[in-house]
Amino acid sequence: MAPTHSTCFCNNRGGVGKTFMAFQTACEAARSRPDANVLVVDFSLYSDVTALLLGGSAREGFGAPMKGLQVTVENTTADTRAEGLIRDLELAIDADDDDARAGMKKKTKGSVFGAFFSKPSPAAAASSRREIDLQKYMIRPAAHNPAIPPNLYLIPSAGAVSWTDTQETNDDAADAADDDDEFVDAMDTTDRAPLWTRKGDAWHRAGARLARALDDLPPSFDAVFVDTDHLAACVLTKLALASCESVVVPLSFDDGDFNRLFQDVTGNALFTDVMIPMKAKGQLRARVKRMVFSKVGSNKNEAVTTAGGIESPFKPSKTVMDQMDAMAQQVWAACTHDERYKQLFAGAEELAPGQYGGGNIVGAFTAKFFTAMKMAPDLAANLSKMMGLPLCTMTSRTYHAPSGLEGQSGKPVLDSLKSETQRLVAGLLDDRYNLPLFES
């Protein structure tokens, strides 16, 4: 039975609050519905959400690993992390062929996953001959970080170095091929590129396999969240878009960052370079459910609707609200200019004036797809990240981070942040995620 909800967090640059938002919403989802399991999948090359869930981003000293990533390395292996999952997805595809080695000969040249898979270990080869079971790669963060709800599970990764280690050079693969000239000749110099920089569509069979694996999760898993890489054209991001049903796009107020959703000289525009081509090829499963203005300043802790129809759980300044409206209207303009953009938004083609509180079709679109998340005060945000402490479980007591940072956040501030995160989760998922908030 497929999870009721599967959501990936995507953007085409770092620093917009994508991982922080994924961390907070996943933890709040698990906290607010303790009778269901929540799964987080870390498909970011930098493994930031893994670090947060398994103990935080604090380091014991300069050059030392993040605490959360150290916990990951000590309690998992390359076979039981996201890196192993990616490898096993490819091996499972190979096992679909009558002759796995013959199948590798035929498709290695364009393979996204490269020659690493030419000679799997016996254990990996055996495991590939059945459907992928995502439970094999899960770890329960609460066993290592008591601040995380016990019903949250994680498929972790261990940083860019670990991802790099899953790649071999052509020379390594040629040696493994036992001098099979036909196999070696099928290789191409593109196989030297790391996984996350590959081109082409050979990855898509793995994406379809991952979608099936998500659908085959036990019924206890009601929600899945996937954090993706800041390179939108990265294969890992495409795998998330091909297997999840919904996309959340965090937004900054930087006009350049916003425009790069539509046009990016590096080919990483989330909408134009990634999602539209995927949809045209029948590869895109996910549709945009929310675009969330992140790190928004607040003038007052009261809900407000902007002139353009954006419902915010707090009141930003008028200038900020006007800017939010202007950006939302630019997205709508793109949708009217090119129907392919509208098709990326779930249910946009069925909108009518007056829906979701919007007086006209623009207002209906804005009200349905846009919202805001308040900027957490620096102290609360830093303590949360350094200690792996989700806002939903923080209290107003004094915290001491390993770096020496210490402090406390006031109860009204925390209560407001918790309430707004809960509201965001209910909007992304459903109203069953409604356990009363923990006392701050």
C-alpha positions in Angstrom: 0.0 0.0 0.0 1.5 3.3 -1.1 2.1 6.0 1.5 -0.7 8.6 1.5 1.9 11.4 1.1 5.3 11.5 -0.6 6.9 14.9 -0.8 10.3 16.1 -2.1 11.9 19.5 -1.3 13.6 20.9 -4.4 15.3 24.1 -5.5 18.2 24.9 -7.8 20.4 26.5 -5.3 21.5 26.2 -1.7 20.8 28.6 1.1 17.0 29.0 0.6 16.1 26.9 3.6 15.3 23.7 1.8 16.9 21.2 4.2 15.9 23.2 7.3 12.3 23.1 6.1 12.5 19.4 5.3 13.9 18.7 8.8 11.3 20.7 10.6 8.3 19.5 8.7 9.3 15.8 8.8 9.8 16.0 12.6 6.6 17.9 13.1 4.7 15.4 10.9 6.1 12.5 13.0 5.3 14.3 16.3 1.8 15.3 15.3 0.7 11.8 14.3 2.4 9.3 16.5 0.2 6.4 15.2 1.9 6.5 11.8 5.5 6.3 10.6 7.3 9.0 8.7 10.3 8.3 6.4 12.9 10.8 5.4 15.2 10.0 2.4 18.4 12.0 2.1 19.3 12.5 -1.6 21.5 15.5 -1.0 25.2 15.1 -1.8 26.0 17.0 1.4 23.8 14.9 3.6 22.7 17.8 5.7 19.3 16.4 6.8 21.1 13.2 7.9 23.4 15.3 10.0 20.5 17.2 11.6 18.4 14.1 12.4 21.3 12.1 13.8 22.7 14.6 16.2 23.3 17.9 14.6 25.8 19.8 12.5 28.2 20.7 15.4 31.8 19.6 15.1 34.3 18.9 17.9 36.9 21.0 16.2 38.0 22.4 12.9 38.0 19.8 10.2 36.2 17.3 12.3 33.0 15.7 10.9 29.6 16.9 11.9 28.3 14.9 14.9 25.3 13.6 12.9 27.5 12.3 10.1 29.9 10.7 12.5 26.9 8.8 14.0 25.9 7.8 10.5 29.3 6.4 9.6 29.5 4.5 12.9 26.1 2.9 12.7 25.6 2.2 9.0 27.6 0.9 6.0 27.8 2.0 2.4 25.4 -0.9 1.6 22.8 0.3 4.1 22.7 4.0 3.2 21.3 6.0 0.3 24.5 5.3 -1.6 23.7 1.6 -1.4 20.1 2.1 -2.3 21.1 3.9 -5.5 23.5 1.1 -6.4 20.9 -1.6 -5.7 18.4 0.2 -7.8 20.7 -0.2 -10.8 21.6 -3.8 -9.9 17.9 -4.6 -9.6 17.4 -3.4 -13.2 20.3 -5.5 -14.4 18.7 -8.5 -12.7 15.5 -8.0 -14.7 17.5 -9.1 -17.8 17.9 -12.8 -18.6 21.6 -12.3 -18.6 22.7 -9.4 -16.3 26.2 -9.2 -17.9 24.8 -9.2 -21.4 22.4 -6.4 -20.3 25.3 -4.4 -18.9 27.1 -4.7 -22.3 24.1 -3.3 -24.1 23.5 -0.3 -22.0 26.8 0.7 -20.2 27.6 3.4 -22.7 24.7 5.6 -21.7 24.3 4.4 -18.1 23.8 7.1 -15.6 25.2 4.9 -12.9 28.4 4.0 -14.6 30.8 1.0 -14.6 30.8 0.6 -10.9 28.0 -1.8 -11.3 29.8 -4.1 -13.8 30.9 -6.5 -11.1 28.8 -6.3 -8.0 29.7 -8.2 -4.8 27.9 -11.5 -4.4 25.8 -10.2 -1.6 24.7 -7.1 -3.6 24.0 -9.2 -6.6 21.8 -11.6 -4.6 19.9 -8.8 -3.0 19.2 -7.2 -6.4 17.2 -10.2 -7.6 14.1 -9.1 -5.7 12.1 -5.9 -5.4 13.9 -3.2 -3.5 12.8 -3.1 0.2 13.5 0.4 1.5 13.5 -0.9 5.1 16.9 -2.4 4.5 18.4 1.1 4.3 16.5 2.7 7.2 17.9 3.9 10.5 15.8 5.1 13.4 17.3 8.5 14.5 15.6 8.5 17.9 18.0 5.6 18.9 20.9 8.1 18.5 19.2 11.5 19.0 16.3 11.4 21.6 15.0 14.8 20.3 13.7 13.1 17.2 10.2 11.5 17.4 10.5 7.7 17.7 8.2 7.0 14.7 10.5 8.8 12.2 12.9 6.7 10.1 15.7 7.9 7.9 17.5 6.6 4.8 20.8 8.4 5.5 23.7 9.3 3.4 27.2 10.2 4.5 28.5 13.2 2.6 30.0 14.0 -0.8 33.1 11.8 -0.2 30.9 8.8 0.4 29.0 9.4 -2.8 32.3 9.9 -4.7 33.5 6.5 -3.4 30.7 4.8 -5.2 32.2 5.7 -8.6 35.0 3.9 -10.4 37.1 5.0 -13.3 36.9 3.3 -16.6 40.3 1.7 -16.0 38.9 0.1 -12.8 35.8 -1.2 -14.6 37.9 -2.5 -17.5 40.0 -4.6 -15.2 36.8 -6.0 -13.6 35.4 -6.9 -17.0 38.1 -9.6 -17.4 39.4 -8.2 -20.7 36.0 -8.5 -22.4 36.7 -6.2 -25.4 33.1 -5.8 -26.4 32.3 -4.6 -22.8 35.2 -2.2 -22.7 34.4 -0.8 -26.2 30.9 -0.1 -25.0 32.2 2.4 -22.4 32.4 6.1 -23.0 34.4 8.8 -21.4 31.1 10.1 -19.9 31.3 7.2 -17.5 34.2 9.0 -15.7 31.8 11.6 -14.5 30.4 11.3 -11.0 26.8 10.0 -10.6 25.4 13.4 -9.9 26.8 15.1 -13.1 25.6 12.5 -15.6 23.5 13.3 -18.6 20.9 11.3 -20.4 17.9 9.4 -19.4 19.2 6.0 -18.4 18.5 6.8 -14.8 14.7 6.6 -15.4 14.3 2.9 -15.0 15.8 3.3 -11.5 13.4 6.1 -10.8 10.5 3.9 -11.7 11.9 1.1 -9.5 12.2 3.6 -6.6 8.6 4.7 -7.1 7.5 1.0 -6.8 9.7 0.7 -3.7 7.9 3.7 -2.1 4.5 2.2 -3.0 5.5 -1.1 -1.4 6.3 0.4 2.0 4.4 -1.1 4.9 1.0 0.5 5.6 2.4 2.0 8.8 4.4 4.5 6.7 1.9 7.3 5.9 4.3 10.1 4.8 7.6 10.2 3.0 9.9 13.3 2.7 12.9 13.5 0.4 15.6 16.1 0.7 17.3 16.7 -2.7 20.5 18.2 -3.9 20.8 21.9 -4.7 21.7 21.0 -8.2 18.2 20.5 -9.7 19.6 18.6 -12.7 21.4 16.1 -10.4 20.2 12.5 -11.0 19.4 12.3 -7.3 16.9 15.1 -7.6 15.4 13.6 -10.7 14.9 10.3 -8.8 12.9 12.1 -6.2 10.8 13.9 -8.8 10.2 10.6 -10.5 9.1 8.8 -7.4 7.3 11.3 -5.1 3.8 12.7 -5.7 4.4 16.3 -4.5 7.1 19.0 -4.7 7.7 21.8 -2.2 9.8 24.7 -3.5 11.3 26.9 -0.9 11.7 30.5 -2.1 14.0 33.3 -1.2 13.4 37.0 -2.0 16.5 37.2 -4.1 15.2 38.0 -7.7 18.2 36.2 -9.3 17.5 33.0 -7.3 13.8 33.2 -8.2 14.5 33.7 -11.9 16.9 30.7 -11.9 13.8 28.5 -11.5 13.0 29.4 -15.0 16.4 30.2 -16.6 19.8 29.1 -15.5 23.0 29.2 -17.6 24.2 26.0 -15.9 21.2 24.0 -17.0 19.8 23.6 -13.5 16.6 25.6 -13.7 14.2 23.4 -11.7 11.1 24.2 -13.8 12.6 24.7 -17.3 15.6 22.4 -17.4 14.4 19.6 -15.2 10.6 19.2 -14.5 9.3 20.3 -18.0 11.6 17.9 -19.9 10.9 15.1 -17.4 7.1 15.6 -17.9 7.5 15.6 -21.7 9.2 12.2 -21.5 6.7 10.7 -19.1 9.3 10.6 -16.3 7.7 13.2 -13.9 5.5 11.9 -11.1 5.7 14.9 -8.7 3.7 18.1 -9.1 4.2 21.3 -7.2 2.0 21.4 -4.1 3.5 24.5 -2.4 5.9 27.3 -3.0 7.0 28.5 0.4 8.6 31.8 1.1 11.2 30.9 3.7 13.0 33.0 6.2 10.3 35.7 6.2 10.5 38.4 8.8 7.4 39.0 11.0 5.8 42.1 12.4 3.1 40.3 14.4 2.1 36.8 15.3 -1.3 36.9 13.6 -2.5 35.3 10.4 -2.9 37.5 7.4 -3.8 37.3 3.8 -1.8 39.5 1.4 -3.6 41.7 -1.1 -2.7 39.0 -3.8 -4.3 36.2 -1.8 -1.3 34.5 0.0 -2.3 33.2 3.4 0.5 33.7 5.9 0.3 32.4 9.5 2.0 35.6 10.6 2.1 39.2 9.5 5.2 40.3 7.4 5.8 43.9 6.6 3.8 45.4 3.8 6.8 45.6 1.6 7.5 41.9 2.0 3.9 41.0 1.4 3.9 43.1 -1.8 7.1 41.3 -2.9 5.5 37.9 -2.2 2.5 38.9 -4.3 4.7 40.1 -7.2 6.7 36.9 -7.3 3.5 34.8 -7.2 2.1 36.8 -10.1 5.3 36.2 -12.1 4.8 32.4 -11.7 1.2 32.8 -12.9 2.4 34.9 -15.8 4.8 32.1 -16.7 1.9 29.6 -16.6 -0.2 31.7 -18.9 2.7 32.3 -21.3 3.5 28.6 -21.5 1.0 25.9 -20.7 3.9 23.6 -19.8 4.6 25.5 -16.6 0.9 25.3 -15.5 1.1 21.6 -15.9 3.7 21.4 -13.2 1.3 22.6 -10.6 -1.1 20.0 -9.1 -4.7 20.9 -10.0 -3.8 24.3 -11.6 -5.7 23.4 -14.7 -8.9 23.0 -12.6 -8.8 26.3 -10.8 -11.7 28.7 -11.1 -12.1 32.3 -9.8 -13.2 32.4 -6.2 -11.5 29.2 -5.2 -9.3 29.2 -2.1 -10.4 32.7 -1.2 -9.0 34.3 -4.4 -11.3 36.7 -6.0 -10.1 36.0 -9.5 -8.1 33.2 -11.2 -4.8 34.8 -10.3 -5.8 35.0 -6.7 -7.0 31.4 -6.7 -3.7 30.2 -8.0 -1.8 32.4 -5.5 -3.9 31.2 -2.6 -3.6 27.5 -3.5 0.2 27.3 -4.1 1.9 30.0 -2.0 2.5 30.4 1.7 5.3 31.6 4.0 7.5 30.2 6.8 8.8 32.6 9.4 12.5 33.1 9.9 13.5 31.4 13.1 15.6 33.7 15.3 19.3 33.1 14.8 19.7 31.6 18.3 16.8 29.1 17.9 17.8 28.2 14.4 21.5 27.7 15.2 20.7 25.6 18.3 18.2 23.5 16.3 20.8 22.8 13.6 23.9 22.3 15.8 22.2 20.0 18.2 19.8 18.2 15.9 16.9 19.6 17.9 13.7 20.1 15.9 11.7 23.2 16.8 8.6 21.1 17.6 10.4 19.6 20.6 12.3 22.6 21.9 11.4 24.3 25.1 12.3 27.6 26.6 15.1 26.1 28.8 18.7 27.0 28.2 20.5 24.8 25.7 24.3 24.2 25.4 25.6 23.3 22.0 28.9 21.4 21.6 30.4 24.5 19.9 30.0 26.5 23.1 26.9 28.3 21.9 24.3 28.5 24.6 21.0 30.3 25.1 17.3 30.0 25.3 14.3 31.1 23.2 11.3 32.7 24.7 8.1 30.6 25.0 6.0 33.0 22.8 8.6 32.8 20.0 8.8 29.0 20.1 5.0 28.6 20.4 4.6 30.7 17.3 7.2 28.7 15.3 5.6 25.4 16.4 2.2 26.6 15.4 3.3 27.7 12.0 5.2 24.5 11.3 2.2 22.5 12.3 0.0 24.5 10.0 2.5 24.0 7.1 2.5 20.2 7.8 -1.3 20.0 7.8 -1.4 21.9 4.5 1.2 19.6 2.9 -0.3 16.4 4.4 -3.8 16.3 5.9 -5.7 17.2 9.1 -4.9 13.9 10.8 -1.5 15.5 11.7 -3.0 17.4 14.6 -1.6 16.3 17.9 -1.7 19.3 20.3 1.6 21.1 20.4 4.2 20.4 23.1 4.6 22.9 25.8 7.6 25.3 25.2 
